Amino acid sequence: MTTTEATLHTRDPFRSLLALSRRGGDVARYRAGTEAAFLINNPAYVKHVLVDNHENYSKGTFINNLFKQAIADGLLTSEGEDWWRQRRLMQPAFYRERVARIGDGVTEATLAMAERWGSNVRTGEPLDVAAEMGSLTLRITTRALFSVDISQEADSLGHRIAEGLGYLISPDTPEFLRGRAGVEETVSAIIEERRTDDREYADLLAMLFAARDQDTGEAMSDREVRDQVITLMLAGYETTANALTWNWYLLSQNPRPMAVLAEEVRAVLSGRVATVADLPQLPYNRMVLDESMRLYPPAWILGRRALAEDRLGDQVIPAGSVVALCPYTMHRNPAFWDEPEEFRPERFTRDRAAARPPFAYFPFGGGPRLCIGHNFALLESQLITATLAQRFRVELVPDHPVLPERRFVLRPRGGLPMIVRAA
């Protein structure tokens, strides 16, 4: 194993990270601002940090602390016993059986969007597919988790959120403040309305209201509920929206996979609406999604801070240093991925996926802090893709540059304007 020390190029962090990962060996030392940091390039070491020795690694990094202070202190950023208590409380809302019940709501919202797309097919007017996926997944997330329909405000709220999160690194900017204000206003209205609603609900919001402190018996305050709702709303919709956005971009650039996908949904569905029960019969649909998240993982980098000294191979990790786990670079590591820049859904056949080491692919993290909503996101994304692939083809607007942008999630800079065609 070799190590190297470098400073990441702030203007093009993706190029810098790839270069660092390829010359730096299994553990590459670099400078993250004024801090010493280590980029991990070995799946076994990723597993060590996220699973085997996870108790030694906190989420107390600069960006996680900024999210906690500027947006919400919820499940995403909490630590220790507080996190365990919150996770145990919320986990039942994401059990597979419960998640499977959202299928009809996903397809209903997707079909409503497809009706609007039909007018663009007729006029040839481009759509910003990134914004469309954001509005769609925001509607689905709020309905599934909080039993609220925000169809009327989803487009404008989604735009404000996307704009605001882009300025998370500078939380005093007007753009960020507008985005945060929009989220807080919406969430406060959801909570206030539910507090006065006598009907019984079985959603995540009902679980939050029913939660009681084990020692004092006290319920969550509105502020605590608000922080959890904001965290899950943002994490639930923003990551899925961007996974789908890159999915459509990659399919538009790769006609053969698009044709294989279209034939699969045609053969299995014969024009009817996709259901959760159909998903096992649509394996290529899932492989397309997995390959899209390989190339453009929404959560493109995960940061952890070592609480005590540790060792990864020959490299000592000093207490207090930052460890970077980067799906974007690991998913392009040529030791595990042949021609890694190519879009090849067949990499994810069952046999090929089983042959790779664990954590060569980790778009949802792993270990105890595996994304709580990963089953929700996968089911939602598969249903949306199957539903739209039956009806449309998308083409990138000519000469529009598509570049990944370093934000809270990995998104295309300037959106993704596309022309919609009938299938």
Phi, psi and omega per residue, in radians:
M1 nan 2.486 3.067
T2 -2.097 2.742 3.038
T3 -2.256 2.743 3.091
T4 -2.530 2.829 3.088
E5 -2.178 2.366 -3.118
A6 -2.682 2.954 3.010
T7 -1.970 2.275 -3.094
L8 -1.220 2.489 3.109
H9 -1.363 2.007 -3.019
T10 -1.199 -0.442 -3.110
R11 -1.339 -0.481 3.133
D12 -2.444 1.291 -3.056
P13 -1.135 -0.484 -3.112
F14 -1.216 -0.785 3.090
R15 -1.090 -0.727 -3.134
S16 -1.131 -0.759 3.138
L17 -1.115 -0.732 3.114
L18 -1.099 -0.784 3.126
A19 -1.089 -0.746 3.135
L20 -1.116 -0.733 -3.116
S21 -1.152 -0.545 -3.053
R22 -1.506 -0.369 3.094
R23 -1.845 -0.181 -2.973
G24 -1.670 -0.057 -3.135
G25 1.341 -2.799 -3.048
D26 -1.187 -0.541 3.127
V27 -2.359 1.959 -3.088
A28 -1.872 2.111 3.138
R29 -1.453 2.403 3.099
Y30 -2.634 3.064 3.103
R31 -1.833 2.197 3.045
A32 -1.897 1.598 -2.988
G33 1.194 -2.062 3.122
T34 -1.731 0.032 -3.040
E35 -1.757 2.602 2.944
A36 -1.353 2.377 -3.120
A37 -2.471 2.844 -3.098
F38 -2.339 2.177 3.057
L39 -1.616 2.157 -3.051
I40 -1.658 2.220 -3.064
N41 -2.115 0.237 -3.123
N42 -2.102 2.132 -3.113
P43 -0.986 -0.603 3.128
A44 -1.124 -0.594 3.134
Y45 -1.326 -0.593 3.027
V46 -1.053 -0.790 3.105
K47 -1.058 -0.701 3.131
H48 -1.028 -0.792 -3.083
V49 -1.246 -0.757 -3.037
L50 -1.490 -0.425 -3.010
V51 -2.137 -1.171 -2.942
D52 -1.103 -0.711 -3.094
N53 -2.202 0.625 -3.024
H54 -1.063 -0.484 -3.109
E55 -1.168 -0.294 3.127
N56 -1.525 -0.054 -3.032
Y57 -2.183 2.061 -3.137
S58 -1.696 2.997 3.055
K59 -1.698 0.346 -3.094
G60 -1.381 1.009 3.083
T61 -1.780 2.973 -3.076
F62 -0.971 -0.884 -3.033
I63 -1.234 -0.645 3.104
N64 -1.161 -0.718 3.097
N65 -1.147 -0.621 3.110
L66 -1.140 -0.755 3.103
F67 -1.051 -0.781 -3.130
K68 -1.058 -0.762 -3.060
Q69 -1.382 -0.631 -3.008
A70 -1.619 -0.428 -3.036
I71 -2.104 -1.162 -3.076
A72 -2.870 2.549 3.076
D73 -1.841 1.473 -3.087
G74 -2.143 -2.691 -3.040
L75 -1.028 -0.567 -3.085
L76 -1.121 -0.577 -2.995
T77 -2.031 -0.200 -3.091
S78 -1.199 2.827 -3.052
E79 -2.342 2.869 2.936
G80 1.036 -2.453 -3.069
E81 -1.138 -0.591 3.079
D82 -1.034 -0.768 -3.137
W83 -1.146 -0.793 -3.140
W84 -1.023 -0.757 3.141
R85 -1.091 -0.780 3.135
Q86 -1.135 -0.724 -3.119
R87 -1.128 -0.776 3.133
R88 -1.080 -0.670 3.138
L89 -1.120 -0.771 -2.994
M90 -1.568 -0.335 -3.042
Q91 -0.949 -0.730 -3.119
P92 -1.009 -0.486 3.123
A93 -1.165 -0.279 -3.074
F94 -2.022 0.232 3.042
Y95 -1.070 2.609 -3.081
R96 -0.965 -0.723 -3.085
E97 -1.125 -0.713 3.139
R98 -1.230 -0.735 3.135
V99 -1.057 -0.646 -3.111
A100 -1.055 -0.409 -3.098
R101 -1.312 -0.212 -3.108
I102 -1.436 -0.086 -3.003
G103 -0.953 -0.801 -3.114
D104 -1.093 -0.668 3.129
G105 -1.149 -0.632 3.110
V106 -1.115 -0.877 -3.096
T107 -1.200 -0.604 3.104
E108 -1.066 -0.819 3.131
A109 -1.157 -0.657 -3.129
T110 -1.190 -0.704 3.116
L111 -1.153 -0.619 3.081
A112 -1.105 -0.715 3.080
M113 -1.157 -0.680 -3.131
A114 -1.074 -0.578 3.086
E115 -1.085 -0.740 3.102
R116 -1.139 -0.687 3.134
W117 -1.083 -0.509 -3.128
G118 -1.011 -0.635 3.115
S119 -1.183 -0.572 3.091
N120 -1.240 -0.542 3.040
V121 -1.057 -0.744 -3.102
R122 -1.240 -0.647 -3.061
T123 -1.616 -0.364 -3.065
G124 1.366 0.124 3.133
E125 -1.227 2.241 -3.124
P126 -1.150 2.722 3.042
L127 -2.087 2.545 2.974
D128 -1.486 1.729 -3.048
V129 -1.139 -0.534 3.077
A130 -1.078 -0.807 3.115
A131 -1.165 -0.669 3.122
E132 -1.095 -0.765 3.124
M133 -1.171 -0.590 3.097
G134 -1.131 -0.833 3.137
S135 -1.109 -0.716 -3.115
L136 -1.118 -0.882 -3.084
T137 -1.233 -0.479 3.051
L138 -1.152 -0.756 3.078
R139 -1.042 -0.803 -3.073
I140 -1.159 -0.765 -3.099
T141 -1.101 -0.836 -3.102
T142 -1.169 -0.601 3.120
R143 -1.233 -0.775 -3.067
A144 -1.234 -0.727 -3.050
L145 -1.570 -0.523 -2.998
F146 -2.211 0.097 3.092
S147 0.968 0.694 -3.110
V148 -2.188 2.370 3.083
D149 -1.776 1.959 3.124
I150 -1.965 0.587 -3.091
S151 -0.957 -0.654 -3.063
Q152 -1.166 -0.644 -3.073
E153 -1.837 0.028 -3.026
A154 -1.060 -0.728 -3.088
D155 -1.101 -0.882 -3.096
S156 -1.222 -0.683 3.134
L157 -1.152 -0.748 3.116
G158 -1.033 -0.699 3.116
H159 -1.117 -0.773 -3.124
R160 -1.152 -0.673 3.114
I161 -1.124 -0.836 -3.119
A162 -1.047 -0.753 3.118
E163 -1.129 -0.780 -3.090
G164 -1.126 -0.778 -3.128
L165 -1.119 -0.464 3.072
G166 -1.126 -0.339 -3.124
Y167 -1.943 0.382 -3.125
L168 -0.994 -0.615 -3.113
I169 -1.156 -0.335 3.120
S170 -2.241 1.306 -2.955
P171 -1.236 0.008 3.086
D172 -1.689 0.020 -3.105
T173 -1.312 2.650 3.112
P174 -1.012 -0.638 -3.121
E175 -1.096 -0.794 3.132
F176 -1.138 -0.777 -3.097
L177 -1.107 -0.635 3.081
R178 -1.125 -0.775 3.140
G179 -1.093 -0.788 -3.129
R180 -1.135 -0.706 3.140
A181 -1.095 -0.696 3.121
G182 -1.098 -0.741 3.121
V183 -1.142 -0.834 -3.097
E184 -1.096 -0.699 3.129
E185 -1.101 -0.788 -3.136
T186 -1.131 -0.816 -3.101
V187 -1.164 -0.712 3.110
S188 -1.064 -0.683 3.111
A189 -1.146 -0.691 3.104
I190 -1.062 -0.822 -3.097
I191 -1.164 -0.780 -3.125
E192 -1.089 -0.743 3.136
E193 -1.118 -0.721 -3.129
R194 -1.185 -0.630 -3.141
R195 -1.032 -0.510 -3.099
T196 -1.765 0.099 -3.105
D197 -1.676 2.116 -3.090
D198 -1.470 -0.121 -3.122
R199 -1.247 2.749 3.115
E200 -1.622 2.394 3.121
Y201 -2.205 2.717 3.101
A202 -2.147 0.576 -3.088
D203 -1.756 -3.079 -3.109
L204 -1.129 -0.648 -3.140
L205 -1.087 -0.682 3.090
A206 -1.095 -0.659 3.104
M207 -1.127 -0.682 3.126
L208 -1.153 -0.728 3.116
F209 -1.134 -0.613 -3.072
A210 -1.425 -0.244 -3.070
A211 -1.110 2.475 3.101
R212 -2.310 2.459 3.090
D213 -1.129 2.308 -3.077
Q214 -1.086 -0.555 -3.074
D215 -1.564 -0.747 -3.026
T216 -1.791 -0.322 -3.074
G217 1.342 0.100 -3.105
E218 -1.353 2.561 3.059
A219 -1.413 2.902 3.047
M220 -1.164 2.481 3.008
S221 -1.272 2.866 3.076
D222 -1.039 -0.607 3.131
R223 -1.121 -0.765 3.141
E224 -1.153 -0.749 3.089
V225 -1.079 -0.770 -3.138
R226 -1.012 -0.764 -3.122
D227 -1.109 -0.698 3.125
Q228 -1.191 -0.731 -3.132
V229 -1.124 -0.777 3.123
I230 -1.069 -0.816 -3.121
T231 -1.013 -0.842 -3.077
L232 -1.286 -0.556 3.071
M233 -1.116 -0.871 -3.108
L234 -1.155 -0.847 -3.114
A235 -1.152 -0.609 -3.064
G236 -1.281 -0.649 -3.065
Y237 -1.685 -0.659 -2.999
E238 -1.180 -0.752 -3.126
T239 -1.176 -0.766 -3.135
T240 -1.144 -0.713 3.121
A241 -1.024 -0.738 -3.114
N242 -1.310 -0.569 3.022
A243 -1.052 -0.765 3.130
L244 -1.198 -0.652 3.119
T245 -1.035 -0.853 3.113
W246 -1.169 -0.545 3.080
N247 -1.010 -0.837 -3.137
W248 -1.211 -0.632 3.081
Y249 -1.063 -0.860 -3.089
L250 -1.152 -0.664 3.085
L251 -1.142 -0.639 3.132
S252 -1.152 -0.466 -3.102
Q253 -1.639 -0.071 -3.056
N254 -2.350 1.522 -3.018
P255 -1.059 -0.635 -3.086
R256 -1.114 -0.891 3.070
P257 -1.032 -0.626 3.108
M258 -1.093 -0.712 3.141
A259 -1.187 -0.687 3.118
V260 -1.127 -0.755 3.117
L261 -1.085 -0.804 -3.122
A262 -1.063 -0.704 3.131
E263 -1.179 -0.677 3.136
E264 -1.097 -0.848 -3.105
V265 -1.183 -0.559 3.095
R266 -1.142 -0.812 -3.076
A267 -1.178 -0.676 -3.066
V268 -1.434 -0.711 -2.994
L269 -1.687 -0.433 3.138
S270 0.875 0.666 3.061
G271 1.564 -0.186 3.137
R272 -1.442 2.955 -3.107
V273 -1.286 2.359 3.122
A274 -1.188 2.531 3.065
T275 -2.201 2.942 3.086
V276 -1.006 -0.648 -3.125
A277 -1.123 -0.384 -3.130
D278 -1.396 -0.351 -2.957
L279 -1.042 -0.675 3.090
P280 -1.091 -0.399 3.114
Q281 -1.569 0.100 3.120
L282 -2.124 1.064 -3.055
P283 -1.166 -0.591 -3.124
Y284 -1.190 -0.608 3.051
N285 -0.943 -0.794 3.124
R286 -1.221 -0.678 -3.137
M287 -1.123 -0.658 3.076
V288 -1.044 -0.792 3.136
L289 -1.115 -0.782 3.128
D290 -1.057 -0.722 -3.126
E291 -1.217 -0.615 3.067
S292 -1.099 -0.743 3.139
M293 -1.292 -0.332 3.004
R294 -1.172 -0.855 -3.081
L295 -1.320 -0.644 -3.102
Y296 -2.316 1.250 3.124
P297 -1.161 2.198 -3.112
P298 -0.968 -0.844 3.046
A299 -1.531 1.494 -2.888
W300 -1.376 -0.288 3.099
I301 -2.641 2.456 3.122
L302 -2.096 2.293 3.142
G303 -1.921 2.450 3.051
R304 -2.378 2.677 3.099
R305 -2.058 2.226 -3.140
A306 -1.227 2.186 3.114
L307 -1.403 -0.615 3.079
A308 -2.328 2.857 3.128
E309 -1.018 2.491 3.125
D310 -2.451 3.059 3.115
R311 -2.394 2.306 3.026
L312 -2.080 1.795 -3.028
G313 1.089 -2.178 3.140
D314 -1.531 -0.093 -3.029
Q315 -1.678 2.144 3.004
V316 -1.359 2.318 3.064
I317 -1.834 1.827 -3.087
P318 -1.136 2.614 3.042
A319 -0.993 2.399 3.125
G320 1.570 -0.183 -3.110
S321 -1.450 2.785 -3.095
V322 -1.663 2.404 3.058
V323 -2.006 2.230 3.138
A324 -1.846 2.160 3.073
L325 -1.926 2.002 -2.915
C326 -2.094 1.718 3.061
P327 -0.974 -0.613 -3.109
Y328 -1.005 -0.759 -3.135
T329 -1.455 -0.688 3.136
M330 -1.078 -0.664 -3.130
H331 -1.257 -0.123 3.078
R332 -2.005 0.190 -3.126
N333 -1.249 2.029 -3.064
P334 -1.156 -0.218 3.062
A335 -1.195 -0.382 -3.084
F336 -2.125 -0.220 -3.064
W337 -2.327 1.986 3.084
D338 -1.219 2.295 -3.086
E339 0.764 1.158 -2.927
P340 -1.115 -0.379 -3.136
E341 -1.437 -0.144 -3.140
E342 -1.437 2.526 3.112
F343 -1.588 1.840 -3.076
R344 -2.361 1.609 -3.132
P345 -1.014 -0.448 -3.112
E346 -1.118 -0.201 3.039
R347 -1.032 -0.374 -3.005
F348 -1.860 0.440 2.888
T349 -1.072 2.753 -3.065
R350 -0.989 -0.770 -3.089
D351 -1.160 -0.753 -3.114
R352 -1.197 -0.680 3.119
A353 -1.133 -0.690 -3.124
A354 -1.192 -0.445 -3.098
A355 -1.361 -0.288 -3.139
R356 -1.483 2.618 3.120
P357 -1.189 2.590 3.046
P358 -0.975 2.455 3.105
F359 1.291 0.194 2.803
A360 -1.247 -0.350 3.103
Y361 -2.365 2.054 -3.121
F362 -2.625 1.121 -3.090
P363 -1.164 -0.325 -3.134
F364 -1.951 0.328 -3.078
G365 1.338 -2.535 -3.137
G366 3.068 3.054 -3.132
G367 1.274 -2.816 -3.126
P368 -0.993 -0.484 -3.109
R369 -1.748 0.433 2.942
L370 -0.909 2.400 -3.107
C371 -0.833 2.123 -3.075
I372 -1.097 -0.472 -3.084
G373 -1.755 0.349 -3.022
H374 -1.145 -0.642 3.092
N375 -1.147 -0.715 3.074
F376 -1.011 -0.863 -3.090
A377 -1.106 -0.731 -3.115
L378 -1.171 -0.779 3.131
L379 -1.111 -0.811 3.136
E380 -1.027 -0.830 -3.089
S381 -1.134 -0.697 3.139
Q382 -1.154 -0.739 3.138
L383 -1.156 -0.729 3.127
I384 -1.104 -0.793 -3.118
T385 -1.101 -0.806 -3.135
A386 -1.110 -0.708 -3.112
T387 -1.131 -0.787 -3.098
L388 -1.347 -0.582 -3.118
A389 -1.156 -0.408 3.058
Q390 -1.209 -0.469 -2.922
R391 -1.937 -0.455 -2.967
F392 -2.393 2.744 2.820
R393 -2.108 2.594 3.134
V394 -2.146 2.511 3.128
E395 -2.252 2.342 3.104
L396 -1.136 2.401 3.054
V397 -1.018 2.268 -3.073
P398 -0.940 2.432 3.048
D399 1.188 0.194 3.071
H400 -1.458 2.083 -3.135
P401 -1.283 2.375 3.125
V402 -2.012 1.921 -3.100
L403 -2.249 2.324 3.071
P404 -1.200 2.451 -3.084
E405 -2.027 2.361 -3.136
R406 -1.369 1.746 3.101
R407 -2.290 -2.881 3.065
F408 -0.942 -0.681 2.974
V409 -2.199 3.018 -3.124
L410 -1.517 1.926 -3.095
R411 -2.273 2.773 3.092
P412 -1.338 2.272 -3.132
R413 -1.110 2.262 3.108
G414 1.371 0.263 3.125
G415 1.374 -2.943 -3.101
L416 -2.417 1.395 3.121
P417 -1.220 2.191 -3.079
M418 -2.392 2.639 3.047
I419 -1.673 2.280 -3.079
V420 -1.720 2.252 3.073
R421 -2.027 2.669 3.023
A422 -1.241 2.506 -3.141
A423 -1.191 nan nan
